[in-house]
Amino acid sequence: MKIDRSIAQLAAKLDSWFEASIPMFASADRTTQGRAIVRGVAIVKELDQLKTDGLAALKSLMANYAPIPEGKRVASLLRAFEFGAKLKAALHDELLDTDSGNKIVLLMNDIAAALDATAQGRSALGELLGHSDPRVRASAGAYLLIKNLMSERVVPILRAIDEKSEGSSAEFTAHWALLDWELKQKAAIVDNTK
């Protein structure tokens, strides 16, 4: 499901609707205004349905269907994490929808915890560091740095994303993950000198 693309398309549709509706709302024609409002509400309903579908898909990917082998469980969790990273970023970048993004972050926290409970642990996220999508690389790197895992590999990846300066959520994720990691490194140095 290319839900992130659908969100971007609907966001563009909403922007277009808004631009086209400005003159309608400025006019005194109530019929034209009513049609514009109905069209806007329909677009918002489509967006809400996409968000609902996206959250349902993410929860479905996370579902623990016993008795599947651990390798398949890890693969399913990685797919869920990848999907969550893309969906969270699309909602933020296209709609500035931080509330829905925060719900997805909570689900991604659950995915990380489920990975922690496997033999491979959270290190399984290392597989996503080579992903073609910077949103996925940034999220995987951030979740690895929280546990100070693979920092020698993760830090350069996150720095490269952070330095793009395009204002995307991938950069935001990379920036704050690096900042948190650097602060923890400095605190550890101070603790070791005491």
GUPA-33842 format. One record per residue: chain; x, y, z of N, C-alpha, C, O in turn. Coordinates in Angstrom, 2 decimals, padded with zeros to 5 digits. Layout:
A | X | Y | Z | X | Y | Z | X | Y | Z | X | Y | Z
...
This chain:
A | 000.85 | -001.18 | 000.00 | 000.00 | 000.00 | 000.00 | 000.89 | 001.24 | 000.00 | 001.77 | 001.37 | 000.85
A | 000.68 | 002.11 | -000.93 | 001.45 | 003.35 | -001.02 | 000.68 | 004.46 | -000.33 | 000.33 | 005.47 | -000.94
A | 000.42 | 004.26 | 000.95 | -000.41 | 005.21 | 001.69 | 000.26 | 006.57 | 001.79 | -000.42 | 007.60 | 001.80
A | 001.61 | 006.59 | 001.87 | 002.27 | 007.89 | 001.97 | 002.08 | 008.69 | 000.69 | 001.93 | 009.91 | 000.74
A | 002.07 | 008.02 | -000.46 | 001.81 | 008.70 | -001.73 | 000.36 | 009.20 | -001.78 | 000.10 | 010.30 | -002.25
A | -000.57 | 008.39 | -001.28 | -001.98 | 008.79 | -001.25 | -002.18 | 010.00 | -000.36 | -002.97 | 010.90 | -000.68
A | -001.47 | 010.03 | 000.77 | -001.58 | 011.18 | 001.67 | -001.05 | 012.42 | 000.98 | -001.66 | 013.49 | 001.07
A | 000.07 | 012.29 | 000.29 | 000.64 | 013.44 | -000.43 | -000.31 | 013.94 | -001.51 | -000.48 | 015.14 | -001.69
A | -000.95 | 013.01 | -002.23 | -001.89 | 013.40 | -003.27 | -003.11 | 014.11 | -002.68 | -003.57 | 015.12 | -003.22
A | -003.63 | 013.58 | -001.58 | -004.78 | 014.23 | -000.95 | -004.41 | 015.58 | -000.34 | -005.21 | 016.51 | -000.35
A | -003.20 | 015.68 | 000.19 | -002.75 | 016.97 | 000.73 | -002.66 | 018.00 | -000.39 | -003.04 | 019.15 | -000.20
A | -002.16 | 017.59 | -001.55 | -002.10 | 018.50 | -002.71 | -003.51 | 018.87 | -003.16 | -003.77 | 020.01 | -003.54
A | -004.41 | 017.91 | -003.12 | -005.80 | 018.16 | -003.49 | -006.44 | 019.16 | -002.52 | -007.19 | 020.04 | -002.93
A | -006.12 | 019.01 | -001.24 | -006.64 | 019.93 | -000.22 | -006.08 | 021.34 | -000.43 | -006.81 | 022.33 | -000.33
A | -004.78 | 021.43 | -000.73 | -004.17 | 022.74 | -001.01 | -004.82 | 023.39 | -002.22 | -005.13 | 024.59 | -002.20
A | -005.03 | 022.60 | -003.26 | -005.67 | 023.11 | -004.48 | -007.09 | 023.58 | -004.18 | -007.53 | 024.63 | -004.65
A | -007.80 | 022.78 | -003.39 | -009.17 | 023.16 | -003.01 | -009.15 | 024.48 | -002.26 | -009.98 | 025.36 | -002.52
A | -008.23 | 024.64 | -001.34 | -008.15 | 025.85 | -000.54 | -007.91 | 027.07 | -001.43 | -008.59 | 028.08 | -001.30
A | -006.94 | 026.96 | -002.34 | -006.63 | 028.07 | -003.25 | -007.83 | 028.44 | -004.12 | -008.14 | 029.62 | -004.31
A | -008.51 | 027.42 | -004.63 | -009.67 | 027.67 | -005.49 | -010.87 | 028.19 | -004.70 | -011.74 | 028.87 | -005.26
A | -010.94 | 027.89 | -003.43 | -012.09 | 028.26 | -002.61 | -012.01 | 029.67 | -002.04 | -013.04 | 030.23 | -001.65
A | -010.84 | 030.24 | -001.98 | -010.70 | 031.58 | -001.41 | -011.65 | 032.58 | -002.08 | -012.37 | 033.29 | -001.38
A | -011.67 | 032.65 | -003.43 | -012.61 | 033.60 | -004.04 | -014.08 | 033.24 | -003.78 | -014.93 | 034.13 | -003.66
A | -014.37 | 031.94 | -003.69 | -015.75 | 031.51 | -003.44 | -016.21 | 031.98 | -002.06 | -017.34 | 032.44 | -001.90
A | -015.32 | 031.86 | -001.07 | -015.68 | 032.28 | 000.27 | -015.78 | 033.80 | 000.38 | -016.52 | 034.33 | 001.22
A | -015.05 | 034.50 | -000.47 | -015.11 | 035.98 | -000.47 | -016.37 | 036.48 | -001.15 | -016.80 | 037.61 | -000.92
A | -016.97 | 035.64 | -001.98 | -018.19 | 036.07 | -002.68 | -019.39 | 035.96 | -001.74 | -019.31 | 035.39 | -000.66
A | -020.49 | 036.52 | -002.20 | -021.72 | 036.47 | -001.41 | -022.62 | 035.31 | -001.84 | -023.74 | 035.17 | -001.34
A | -022.15 | 034.49 | -002.76 | -022.94 | 033.40 | -003.31 | -022.91 | 032.19 | -002.36 | -021.93 | 031.44 | -002.32
A | -023.98 | 032.04 | -001.61 | -024.06 | 030.97 | -000.61 | -024.04 | 029.57 | -001.25 | -023.50 | 028.64 | -000.66
A | -024.61 | 029.43 | -002.42 | -024.62 | 028.13 | -003.09 | -023.20 | 027.71 | -003.45 | -022.82 | 026.57 | -003.22
A | -022.43 | 028.63 | -004.00 | -021.04 | 028.34 | -004.36 | -020.23 | 028.04 | -003.11 | -019.40 | 027.12 | -003.11
A | -020.46 | 028.79 | -002.05 | -019.75 | 028.55 | -000.79 | -020.09 | 027.17 | -000.23 | -019.21 | 026.44 | 000.24
A | -021.36 | 026.82 | -000.30 | -021.80 | 025.51 | 000.19 | -021.15 | 024.37 | -000.56 | -020.72 | 023.38 | 000.05
A | -021.06 | 024.49 | -001.89 | -020.41 | 023.45 | -002.70 | -018.94 | 023.33 | -002.33 | -018.41 | 022.22 | -002.24
A | -018.29 | 024.47 | -002.12 | -016.87 | 024.44 | -001.76 | -016.68 | 023.75 | -000.41 | -015.74 | 022.97 | -000.24
A | -017.55 | 024.03 | 000.54 | -017.44 | 023.41 | 001.86 | -017.66 | 021.91 | 001.77 | -016.93 | 021.13 | 002.38
A | -018.66 | 021.50 | 001.01 | -018.94 | 020.07 | 000.84 | -017.73 | 019.36 | 000.23 | -017.37 | 018.27 | 000.67
A | -017.10 | 019.96 | -000.77 | -015.92 | 019.37 | -001.41 | -014.76 | 019.29 | -000.41 | -014.05 | 018.28 | -000.37
A | -014.56 | 020.33 | 000.38 | -013.49 | 020.33 | 001.38 | -013.71 | 019.26 | 002.44 | -012.77 | 018.57 | 002.83
A | -014.93 | 019.12 | 002.90 | -015.25 | 018.11 | 003.91 | -015.00 | 016.71 | 003.34 | -014.50 | 015.84 | 004.06
A | -015.33 | 016.49 | 002.08 | -015.10 | 015.19 | 001.44 | -013.60 | 014.86 | 001.41 | -013.21 | 013.72 | 001.65
A | -012.77 | 015.85 | 001.11 | -011.32 | 015.63 | 001.08 | -010.81 | 015.30 | 002.47 | -010.00 | 014.39 | 002.63
A | -011.27 | 016.03 | 003.47 | -010.85 | 015.77 | 004.85 | -011.27 | 014.37 | 005.28 | -010.52 | 013.68 | 005.97
A | -012.47 | 013.95 | 004.89 | -012.93 | 012.59 | 005.22 | -012.03 | 011.54 | 004.57 | -011.72 | 010.52 | 005.18
A | -011.61 | 011.80 | 003.33 | -010.69 | 010.87 | 002.65 | -009.37 | 010.77 | 003.43 | -008.83 | 009.68 | 003.61
A | -008.87 | 011.91 | 003.87 | -007.63 | 011.92 | 004.66 | -007.81 | 011.16 | 005.97 | -006.94 | 010.37 | 006.35
A | -008.91 | 011.39 | 006.64 | -009.16 | 010.68 | 007.90 | -009.25 | 009.17 | 007.67 | -008.75 | 008.39 | 008.48
A | -009.88 | 008.77 | 006.57 | -009.98 | 007.34 | 006.27 | -008.61 | 006.75 | 005.98 | -008.30 | 005.64 | 006.41
A | -007.77 | 007.49 | 005.25 | -006.41 | 007.02 | 004.99 | -005.62 | 006.85 | 006.29 | -004.91 | 005.86 | 006.45
A | -005.76 | 007.79 | 007.20 | -005.05 | 007.68 | 008.49 | -005.55 | 006.46 | 009.25 | -004.76 | 005.71 | 009.82
A | -006.85 | 006.26 | 009.27 | -007.43 | 005.10 | 009.95 | -006.94 | 003.81 | 009.32 | -006.55 | 002.88 | 010.03
A | -006.94 | 003.76 | 007.99 | -006.46 | 002.57 | 007.28 | -004.98 | 002.33 | 007.56 | -004.55 | 001.19 | 007.75
A | -004.20 | 003.41 | 007.60 | -002.78 | 003.28 | 007.86 | -002.49 | 002.74 | 009.24 | -001.64 | 001.85 | 009.40
A | -003.18 | 003.26 | 010.24 | -003.00 | 002.76 | 011.61 | -003.44 | 001.30 | 011.72 | -002.79 | 000.51 | 012.41
A | -004.52 | 000.94 | 011.06 | -005.00 | -000.44 | 011.08 | -003.98 | -001.37 | 010.41 | -003.72 | -002.47 | 010.90
A | -003.41 | -000.92 | 009.30 | -002.41 | -001.73 | 008.61 | -001.18 | -001.91 | 009.48 | -000.61 | -003.01 | 009.54
A | -000.76 | -000.86 | 010.15 | 000.41 | -000.94 | 011.02 | 000.15 | -001.90 | 012.17 | 001.01 | -002.72 | 012.50
A | -001.01 | -001.81 | 012.79 | -001.35 | -002.72 | 013.89 | -001.42 | -004.17 | 013.41 | -001.02 | -005.08 | 014.13
A | -001.91 | -004.37 | 012.19 | -001.99 | -005.71 | 011.62 | -000.59 | -006.29 | 011.41 | -000.36 | -007.47 | 011.69
A | 000.34 | -005.47 | 010.93 | 001.71 | -005.94 | 010.73 | 002.37 | -006.30 | 012.05 | 003.23 | -007.18 | 012.10
A | 001.98 | -005.62 | 013.12 | 002.57 | -005.86 | 014.43 | 001.97 | -007.06 | 015.16 | 002.58 | -007.60 | 016.09
A | 000.80 | -007.47 | 014.74 | 000.08 | -008.52 | 015.47 | 000.97 | -009.75 | 015.65 | 001.65 | -010.19 | 014.73
A | 000.94 | -010.28 | 016.84 | 001.75 | -011.45 | 017.17 | 000.91 | -012.70 | 016.92 | 000.14 | -013.13 | 017.78
A | 001.09 | -013.26 | 015.74 | 000.35 | -014.46 | 015.41 | 001.17 | -015.67 | 015.86 | 002.10 | -016.09 | 015.18
A | 000.81 | -016.20 | 017.01 | 001.52 | -017.40 | 017.48 | 001.18 | -018.52 | 016.52 | 000.13 | -018.39 | 015.89
A | 001.79 | -019.42 | 016.35 | 003.17 | -019.87 | 016.50 | 003.98 | -019.63 | 015.21 | 004.23 | -020.59 | 014.48
A | 004.38 | -018.44 | 014.93 | 005.25 | -018.23 | 013.77 | 006.70 | -018.25 | 014.24 | 007.01 | -017.83 | 015.36
A | 007.58 | -018.72 | 013.39 | 008.99 | -018.74 | 013.77 | 009.51 | -017.33 | 014.02 | 009.04 | -016.36 | 013.42
A | 010.48 | -017.22 | 014.92 | 010.99 | -015.91 | 015.31 | 011.51 | -015.11 | 014.12 | 011.34 | -013.90 | 014.06
A | 012.15 | -015.78 | 013.17 | 012.67 | -015.09 | 011.99 | 011.57 | -014.39 | 011.21 | 011.75 | -013.27 | 010.74
A | 010.44 | -015.07 | 011.07 | 009.31 | -014.45 | 010.36 | 008.71 | -013.33 | 011.20 | 008.26 | -012.32 | 010.66
A | 008.69 | -013.51 | 012.50 | 008.18 | -012.47 | 013.40 | 009.03 | -011.21 | 013.29 | 008.50 | -010.11 | 013.22
A | 010.35 | -011.37 | 013.28 | 011.24 | -010.22 | 013.15 | 011.02 | -009.55 | 011.80 | 010.98 | -008.32 | 011.71
A | 010.89 | -010.34 | 010.74 | 010.66 | -009.77 | 009.41 | 009.36 | -008.97 | 009.38 | 009.30 | -007.90 | 008.78
A | 008.32 | -009.49 | 010.03 | 007.05 | -008.78 | 010.09 | 007.18 | -007.49 | 010.88 | 006.63 | -006.46 | 010.49
A | 007.91 | -007.53 | 011.98 | 008.11 | -006.33 | 012.78 | 008.92 | -005.28 | 012.01 | 008.66 | -004.08 | 012.12
A | 009.89 | -005.73 | 011.24 | 010.67 | -004.78 | 010.43 | 009.81 | -004.13 | 009.35 | 009.94 | -002.94 | 009.08
A | 008.93 | -004.91 | 008.73 | 008.00 | -004.34 | 007.74 | 007.07 | -003.32 | 008.41 | 006.79 | -002.27 | 007.85
A | 006.62 | -003.65 | 009.61 | 005.75 | -002.73 | 010.34 | 006.51 | -001.45 | 010.69 | 005.96 | -000.36 | 010.57
A | 007.74 | -001.57 | 011.12 | 008.55 | -000.41 | 011.47 | 008.77 | 000.47 | 010.24 | 008.63 | 001.69 | 010.30
A | 009.11 | -000.16 | 009.12 | 009.31 | 000.58 | 007.86 | 008.04 | 001.33 | 007.47 | 008.10 | 002.52 | 007.13
A | 006.92 | 000.65 | 007.52 | 005.64 | 001.27 | 007.18 | 005.33 | 002.41 | 008.13 | 004.88 | 003.48 | 007.71
A | 005.56 | 002.18 | 009.43 | 005.30 | 003.22 | 010.42 | 006.15 | 004.46 | 010.19 | 005.66 | 005.58 | 010.30
A | 007.42 | 004.27 | 009.87 | 008.32 | 005.40 | 009.62 | 007.83 | 006.22 | 008.42 | 007.85 | 007.45 | 008.46
A | 007.41 | 005.54 | 007.38 | 006.92 | 006.25 | 006.19 | 005.60 | 006.97 | 006.47 | 005.42 | 008.12 | 006.07
A | 004.70 | 006.29 | 007.15 | 003.39 | 006.88 | 007.44 | 003.54 | 008.08 | 008.37 | 002.92 | 009.12 | 008.13
A | 004.34 | 007.95 | 009.42 | 004.57 | 009.06 | 010.35 | 005.12 | 010.27 | 009.60 | 004.66 | 011.40 | 009.80
A | 006.10 | 010.04 | 008.76 | 006.72 | 011.14 | 008.02 | 005.76 | 011.76 | 007.02 | 005.72 | 012.99 | 006.88
A | 004.99 | 010.94 | 006.34 | 004.03 | 011.48 | 005.35 | 002.98 | 012.34 | 006.05 | 002.63 | 013.41 | 005.56
A | 002.48 | 011.87 | 007.17 | 001.48 | 012.66 | 007.89 | 002.05 | 013.99 | 008.37 | 001.38 | 015.02 | 008.32
A | 003.30 | 013.96 | 008.82 | 003.91 | 015.20 | 009.29 | 004.28 | 016.11 | 008.13 | 003.94 | 017.29 | 008.13
A | 004.97 | 015.56 | 007.13 | 005.48 | 016.39 | 006.03 | 004.37 | 016.94 | 005.15 | 004.45 | 018.07 | 004.68
A | 003.35 | 016.15 | 004.93 | 002.28 | 016.58 | 004.02 | 001.16 | 017.32 | 004.72 | 000.57 | 018.24 | 004.15
A | 000.85 | 016.93 | 005.95 | -000.32 | 017.49 | 006.63 | 000.00 | 018.22 | 007.93 | -000.89 | 018.84 | 008.53
A | 001.24 | 018.17 | 008.37 | 001.63 | 018.71 | 009.67 | 000.77 | 018.12 | 010.78 | 000.43 | 018.81 | 011.74
A | 000.42 | 016.85 | 010.63 | -000.45 | 016.15 | 011.57 | 000.40 | 015.46 | 012.64 | 000.71 | 014.28 | 012.53
A | 000.78 | 016.22 | 013.66 | 001.63 | 015.66 | 014.70 | 000.87 | 014.72 | 015.63 | 001.47 | 013.80 | 016.20
A | -000.43 | 014.92 | 015.80 | -001.21 | 014.03 | 016.68 | -001.20 | 012.60 | 016.14 | -000.93 | 011.66 | 016.88
A | -001.51 | 012.45 | 014.86 | -001.49 | 011.11 | 014.27 | -000.06 | 010.56 | 014.24 | 000.15 | 009.37 | 014.47
A | 000.90 | 011.43 | 013.96 | 002.30 | 011.01 | 013.98 | 002.72 | 010.50 | 015.34 | 003.45 | 009.51 | 015.44
A | 002.25 | 011.15 | 016.39 | 002.57 | 010.70 | 017.74 | 001.96 | 009.34 | 018.05 | 002.57 | 008.53 | 018.76
A | 000.78 | 009.08 | 017.54 | 000.16 | 007.75 | 017.72 | 001.02 | 006.68 | 017.06 | 001.19 | 005.59 | 017.59
A | 001.56 | 007.02 | 015.90 | 002.40 | 006.06 | 015.19 | 003.71 | 005.85 | 015.93 | 004.22 | 004.73 | 015.99
A | 004.27 | 006.91 | 016.50 | 005.50 | 006.77 | 017.29 | 005.27 | 005.81 | 018.46 | 006.14 | 004.99 | 018.76
A | 004.12 | 005.89 | 019.10 | 003.83 | 004.95 | 020.19 | 003.80 | 003.51 | 019.69 | 004.27 | 002.60 | 020.37
A | 003.24 | 003.31 | 018.50 | 003.23 | 001.96 | 017.92 | 004.65 | 001.53 | 017.54 | 005.00 | 000.36 | 017.68
A | 005.46 | 002.47 | 017.05 | 006.85 | 002.14 | 016.72 | 007.63 | 001.80 | 017.99 | 008.53 | 000.96 | 017.96
A | 007.30 | 002.45 | 019.10 | 007.91 | 002.08 | 020.38 | 007.57 | 000.64 | 020.74 | 008.41 | -000.11 | 021.23
A | 006.32 | 000.25 | 020.48 | 005.90 | -001.13 | 020.73 | 006.66 | -002.11 | 019.83 | 007.03 | -003.20 | 020.26
A | 006.88 | -001.71 | 018.58 | 007.64 | -002.56 | 017.65 | 009.06 | -002.75 | 018.18 | 009.57 | -003.86 | 018.20
A | 009.69 | -001.64 | 018.60 | 011.05 | -001.73 | 019.14 | 011.09 | -002.64 | 020.36 | 012.01 | -003.44 | 020.52
A | 010.10 | -002.51 | 021.23 | 010.04 | -003.36 | 022.43 | 009.86 | -004.83 | 022.03 | 010.46 | -005.72 | 022.65
A | 009.05 | -005.09 | 021.02 | 008.86 | -006.46 | 020.55 | 010.16 | -007.01 | 019.96 | 010.48 | -008.18 | 020.14
A | 010.90 | -006.16 | 019.25 | 012.19 | -006.60 | 018.72 | 013.17 | -006.88 | 019.86 | 013.95 | -007.83 | 019.80
A | 013.13 | -006.04 | 020.90 | 014.01 | -006.24 | 022.06 | 013.79 | -007.62 | 022.68 | 014.71 | -008.19 | 023.27
A | 012.58 | -008.15 | 022.56 | 012.25 | -009.44 | 023.17 | 012.67 | -010.63 | 022.31 | 012.50 | -011.78 | 022.72
A | 013.22 | -010.37 | 021.12 | 013.68 | -011.46 | 020.25 | 015.17 | -011.71 | 020.49 | 015.85 | -010.92 | 021.13
A | 015.65 | -012.83 | 019.97 | 017.07 | -013.17 | 020.12 | 017.97 | -012.13 | 019.45 | 019.03 | -011.80 | 019.97
A | 017.54 | -011.63 | 018.31 | 018.34 | -010.64 | 017.59 | 018.26 | -009.27 | 018.24 | 019.18 | -008.45 | 018.12
A | 017.17 | -009.02 | 018.93 | 016.99 | -007.75 | 019.61 | 016.78 | -006.59 | 018.65 | 016.50 | -006.79 | 017.46
A | 016.90 | -005.40 | 019.17 | 016.71 | -004.18 | 018.40 | 017.74 | -004.04 | 017.28 | 017.53 | -003.29 | 016.33
A | 018.82 | -004.76 | 017.40 | 019.85 | -004.72 | 016.35 | 019.29 | -005.12 | 014.98 | 019.89 | -004.80 | 013.95
A | 018.16 | -005.80 | 014.98 | 017.53 | -006.17 | 013.71 | 017.22 | -004.93 | 012.87 | 017.15 | -005.02 | 011.64
A | 017.02 | -003.78 | 013.53 | 016.75 | -002.54 | 012.80 | 017.93 | -002.12 | 011.93 | 017.77 | -001.31 | 011.02
A | 019.11 | -002.67 | 012.20 | 020.28 | -002.37 | 011.37 | 020.04 | -002.71 | 009.91 | 020.64 | -002.09 | 009.03
A | 019.18 | -003.67 | 009.65 | 018.84 | -004.04 | 008.28 | 018.21 | -002.86 | 007.52 | 018.32 | -002.76 | 006.30
A | 017.55 | -001.97 | 008.25 | 016.87 | -000.84 | 007.61 | 017.79 | 000.37 | 007.39 | 017.37 | 001.34 | 006.76
A | 019.01 | 000.31 | 007.89 | 019.92 | 001.45 | 007.72 | 020.35 | 001.63 | 006.26 | 020.79 | 002.72 | 005.88
A | 020.22 | 000.60 | 005.45 | 020.55 | 000.70 | 004.03 | 019.33 | 000.95 | 003.16 | 019.42 | 000.90 | 001.94
A | 018.19 | 001.21 | 003.77 | 016.94 | 001.43 | 003.04 | 017.06 | 002.64 | 002.13 | 017.77 | 003.60 | 002.45
A | 016.40 | 002.61 | 001.00 | 016.47 | 003.72 | 000.05 | 015.76 | 004.98 | 000.53 | 016.03 | 006.08 | 000.04
A | 014.85 | 004.83 | 001.48 | 014.06 | 005.96 | 001.96 | 014.71 | 006.56 | 003.21 | 014.87 | 005.86 | 004.21
A | 015.08 | 007.85 | 003.17 | 015.72 | 008.46 | 004.34 | 014.83 | 008.48 | 005.58 | 015.34 | 008.51 | 006.70
A | 013.51 | 008.47 | 005.39 | 012.60 | 008.46 | 006.53 | 012.77 | 007.17 | 007.33 | 012.73 | 007.18 | 008.56
A | 012.96 | 006.07 | 006.62 | 013.13 | 004.76 | 007.26 | 014.52 | 004.69 | 007.90 | 014.65 | 004.24 | 009.04
A | 015.56 | 005.14 | 007.18 | 016.92 | 005.13 | 007.74 | 017.00 | 005.97 | 009.00 | 017.60 | 005.56 | 009.99
A | 016.38 | 007.16 | 008.97 | 016.43 | 008.05 | 010.13 | 015.74 | 007.43 | 011.33 | 016.27 | 007.48 | 012.44
A | 014.57 | 006.85 | 011.14 | 013.85 | 006.24 | 012.25 | 014.60 | 005.03 | 012.81 | 014.72 | 004.89 | 014.03
A | 015.09 | 004.17 | 011.92 | 015.85 | 003.00 | 012.38 | 017.08 | 003.44 | 013.16 | 017.38 | 002.90 | 014.23
A | 017.79 | 004.43 | 012.63 | 018.97 | 004.94 | 013.32 | 018.64 | 005.52 | 014.68 | 019.35 | 005.29 | 015.65
A | 017.56 | 006.27 | 014.74 | 017.16 | 006.89 | 016.01 | 016.85 | 005.81 | 017.06 | 017.27 | 005.94 | 018.21
A | 016.14 | 004.77 | 016.66 | 015.80 | 003.72 | 017.61 | 017.01 | 002.89 | 018.02 | 017.05 | 002.33 | 019.11
A | 018.00 | 002.80 | 017.14 | 019.23 | 002.11 | 017.51 | 020.06 | 002.95 | 018.47 | 020.63 | 002.43 | 019.43
A | 020.13 | 004.26 | 018.21 | 020.94 | 005.13 | 019.08 | 020.37 | 005.25 | 020.48 | 021.11 | 005.46 | 021.44
A | 019.06 | 005.12 | 020.61 | 018.45 | 005.17 | 021.95 | 019.11 | 004.15 | 022.86 | 019.32 | 004.40 | 024.05
A | 019.45 | 002.99 | 022.29 | 020.09 | 001.92 | 023.07 | 021.61 | 001.90 | 022.84 | 022.29 | 000.97 | 023.25
A | 022.12 | 002.94 | 022.17 | 023.55 | 003.05 | 021.85 | 024.05 | 001.83 | 021.08 | 025.12 | 001.30 | 021.36
A | 023.25 | 001.39 | 020.12 | 023.60 | 000.25 | 019.28 | 024.11 | 000.74 | 017.92 | 023.53 | 001.65 | 017.33
A | 025.17 | 000.13 | 017.45 | 025.72 | 000.40 | 016.12 | 026.05 | 001.86 | 015.88 | 025.95 | 002.34 | 014.75
A | 026.43 | 002.58 | 016.92 | 026.63 | 004.03 | 016.78 | 027.66 | 004.38 | 015.72 | 027.51 | 005.39 | 015.04
A | 028.70 | 003.56 | 015.56 | 029.71 | 003.86 | 014.55 | 029.13 | 003.80 | 013.14 | 029.65 | 004.46 | 012.23
A | 028.10 | 003.05 | 012.94 | 027.43 | 002.97 | 011.63 | 026.28 | 003.98 | 011.53 | 026.08 | 004.61 | 010.49
A | 025.54 | 004.13 | 012.62 | 024.34 | 004.95 | 012.62 | 024.66 | 006.45 | 012.54 | 024.02 | 007.18 | 011.78
A | 025.63 | 006.91 | 013.32 | 025.89 | 008.35 | 013.41 | 026.18 | 008.97 | 012.04 | 025.60 | 010.01 | 011.73
A | 027.05 | 008.38 | 011.20 | 027.28 | 008.99 | 009.88 | 026.02 | 009.02 | 009.00 | 025.82 | 009.95 | 008.24
A | 025.20 | 007.99 | 009.12 | 023.95 | 007.95 | 008.34 | 023.03 | 009.08 | 008.78 | 022.46 | 009.78 | 007.94
A | 022.88 | 009.24 | 010.08 | 022.00 | 010.29 | 010.59 | 022.56 | 011.68 | 010.28 | 021.80 | 012.60 | 009.98
A | 023.87 | 011.83 | 010.35 | 024.47 | 013.14 | 010.02 | 024.21 | 013.50 | 008.56 | 023.90 | 014.65 | 008.25
A | 024.34 | 012.52 | 007.68 | 024.09 | 012.78 | 006.26 | 022.64 | 013.21 | 006.03 | 022.38 | 014.10 | 005.22
A | 021.71 | 012.60 | 006.72 | 020.29 | 012.98 | 006.60 | 020.07 | 014.36 | 007.20 | 019.39 | 015.20 | 006.60
A | 020.65 | 014.61 | 008.37 | 020.48 | 015.88 | 009.07 | 021.02 | 017.05 | 008.25 | 020.47 | 018.15 | 008.32
A | 022.06 | 016.85 | 007.50 | 022.71 | 017.93 | 006.77 | 022.00 | 018.31 | 005.47 | 022.42 | 019.26 | 004.81
A | 020.96 | 017.62 | 005.10 | 020.22 | 017.94 | 003.87 | 019.57 | 019.32 | 003.94 | 019.48 | 020.01 | 002.93
A | 019.12 | 019.71 | 005.11 | 018.48 | 021.02 | 005.33 | 017.29 | 021.28 | 004.41 | 017.16 | 022.36 | 003.83
A | 016.43 | 020.29 | 004.29 | 015.21 | 020.44 | 003.48 | 013.98 | 020.62 | 004.35 | 012.89 | 020.89 | 003.84
A | 014.14 | 020.47 | 005.65 | 013.02 | 020.65 | 006.56 | 012.08 | 019.46 | 006.65 | 010.93 | 019.62 | 007.06
A | 012.54 | 018.29 | 006.28 | 011.67 | 017.12 | 006.32 | 011.67 | 016.48 | 007.70 | 012.52 | 016.77 | 008.54
A | 010.70 | 015.61 | 007.92 | 010.64 | 014.92 | 009.20 | 011.80 | 013.95 | 009.36 | 012.20 | 013.65 | 010.48
A | 012.35 | 013.44 | 008.25 | 013.53 | 012.57 | 008.35 | 014.69 | 013.34 | 008.96 | 015.41 | 012.82 | 009.81
A | 014.86 | 014.58 | 008.53 | 015.93 | 015.42 | 009.10 | 015.65 | 015.72 | 010.57 | 016.57 | 015.70 | 011.40
A | 014.41 | 016.00 | 010.89 | 014.03 | 016.27 | 012.28 | 014.37 | 015.06 | 013.16 | 014.97 | 015.20 | 014.23
A | 014.00 | 013.88 | 012.70 | 014.27 | 012.65 | 013.45 | 015.77 | 012.46 | 013.62 | 016.24 | 012.16 | 014.72
A | 016.52 | 012.63 | 012.53 | 017.97 | 012.45 | 012.58 | 018.61 | 013.47 | 013.52 | 019.47 | 013.12 | 014.32
A | 018.19 | 014.72 | 013.41 | 018.78 | 015.78 | 014.22 | 018.59 | 015.52 | 015.71 | 019.54 | 015.59 | 016.48
A | 017.37 | 015.23 | 016.11 | 017.10 | 015.04 | 017.53 | 017.70 | 013.75 | 018.07 | 018.09 | 013.70 | 019.24
A | 017.78 | 012.73 | 017.24 | 018.44 | 011.50 | 017.68 | 019.93 | 011.75 | 017.92 | 020.49 | 011.28 | 018.90
A | 020.55 | 012.50 | 017.01 | 021.97 | 012.83 | 017.18 | 022.20 | 013.71 | 018.40 | 023.13 | 013.48 | 019.18
A | 021.34 | 014.69 | 018.57 | 021.47 | 015.59 | 019.72 | 021.37 | 014.81 | 021.03 | 022.18 | 015.00 | 021.94
A | 020.38 | 013.94 | 021.14 | 020.20 | 013.13 | 022.33 | 021.41 | 012.23 | 022.57 | 021.89 | 012.11 | 023.69
A | 021.89 | 011.58 | 021.51 | 023.04 | 010.68 | 021.62 | 024.29 | 011.46 | 022.06 | 025.04 | 011.00 | 022.92
A | 024.52 | 012.63 | 021.46 | 025.69 | 013.43 | 021.81 | 025.64 | 013.88 | 023.28 | 026.65 | 013.87 | 023.98
A | 024.46 | 014.27 | 023.73 | 024.31 | 014.66 | 025.14 | 024.60 | 013.50 | 026.08 | 025.23 | 013.67 | 027.12
A | 024.13 | 012.32 | 025.71 | 024.40 | 011.13 | 026.52 | 025.88 | 010.79 | 026.53 | 026.42 | 010.36 | 027.55
A | 026.55 | 010.98 | 025.39 | 028.00 | 010.73 | 025.31 | 028.76 | 011.68 | 026.22 | 029.68 | 011.27 | 026.93
A | 028.38 | 012.95 | 026.20 | 029.04 | 013.95 | 027.05 | 028.78 | 013.65 | 028.52 | 029.68 | 013.79 | 029.35
A | 027.56 | 013.25 | 028.86 | 027.23 | 012.92 | 030.24 | 028.05 | 011.71 | 030.71 | 028.49 | 011.67 | 031.86
A | 028.24 | 010.74 | 029.83 | 029.02 | 009.55 | 030.19 | 030.47 | 009.93 | 030.45 | 031.10 | 009.37 | 031.35
A | 031.01 | 010.86 | 029.66 | 032.39 | 011.32 | 029.87 | 032.52 | 012.01 | 031.21 | 033.47 | 011.78 | 031.95
A | 031.56 | 012.86 | 031.53 | 031.57 | 013.56 | 032.82 | 031.48 | 012.56 | 033.96 | 032.19 | 012.69 | 034.95
A | 030.62 | 011.57 | 033.84 | 030.46 | 010.55 | 034.89 | 031.75 | 009.76 | 035.07 | 032.11 | 009.40 | 036.20
A | 032.44 | 009.50 | 033.99 | 033.69 | 008.72 | 034.07 | 034.84 | 009.52 | 034.68 | 035.80 | 008.93 | 035.18
A | 034.76 | 010.83 | 034.64 | 035.84 | 011.65 | 035.21 | 035.64 | 011.91 | 036.69 | 036.52 | 012.46 | 037.35
A | 034.50 | 011.53 | 037.21 | 034.24 | 011.76 | 038.65 | 034.87 | 010.71 | 039.50 | 034.75 | 010.75 | 040.73
